[in-house]
């Protein structure tokens, strides 16, 4: 495959998860990929934890394997586990 990784399209699975969220069946999504396909499928950004960063998002740059994760996203993840 060639072209920009930012031009990728969401899969049926991405759309399915976005549909489940719109019906109130998914509260949050922890995304470890950098591809932003969840948002393209319609999953709300405010319910998405892109723990390893995202391509094209200067506020949440992609983290390398030895980088420190954003503390606010780690805290958010911890809060979800305590619900």
For each residue, the residues with C-beta under 8 A, 3 or more apart:
1:
2:
3: 7
4: 7
5: 8 35 55
6: 36 55 56
7: 3 4
8: 5 35 37
9: 37 40
10: 14 15 18 37 38 40 41
11: 14 15 37
12: 15 16
13: 16 17
14: 10 11 17 18 37 38 40 41 43
15: 10 11 12 18 19 41 42
16: 12 13 19 20
17: 13 14 20 21 26 29 38 41 43
18: 10 14 15 21 22 38 41 42 43
19: 15 16 22 23 42
20: 16 17 23 25 26
21: 17 18 24 25 26 27 29 43 44 47
22: 18 19 42
23: 19 20
24: 21
25: 20 21
26: 17 20 21 29 47
27: 21 47 80
28: 47 48 49 80
29: 17 21 26 38 43 47 48 49
30: 49 51 77 80
31: 38 48 49 50 51 52 54
32: 51 52
33: 37 52
34: 50 52 53 54 55 62
35: 5 8 54 55
36: 6 39 40 54 55 56 57
37: 8 9 10 11 14 33 40 41
38: 10 14 17 18 29 31 41 43 48
39: 36 42 43 45 48
40: 9 10 14 36 37
41: 10 14 15 17 18 37 38
42: 15 18 19 22 39
43: 14 17 18 21 29 38 39 47 48
44: 21 47 48
45: 39 48
46:
47: 21 26 27 28 29 43 44
48: 28 29 31 38 39 43 44 45
49: 28 29 30 31 73 76 77 80
50: 31 34 53 54 57 60 73
51: 30 31 32 69 70 73 74 77
52: 31 32 33 34 62 63 69
53: 34 50 57 60 61 62 63
54: 31 34 35 36 50 57 60 61 62
55: 5 6 34 35 36 62
56: 6 36
57: 36 50 53 54 60 61
58: 61
59:
60: 50 53 54 57 70 73
61: 53 54 57 58
62: 34 52 53 54 55
63: 52 53 67 68 69
64: 67
65:
66:
67: 63 64
68: 63
69: 51 52 63 73 74
70: 51 60 73 74
71: 74 75
72: 75 76
73: 49 50 51 60 69 70 76 77
74: 51 69 70 71 77 78
75: 71 72 78 79
76: 49 72 73 79 80
77: 30 49 51 73 74 80 81
78: 74 75 81 82
79: 75 76 82 83
80: 27 28 30 49 76 77 83
81: 77 78
82: 78 79
83: 79 80
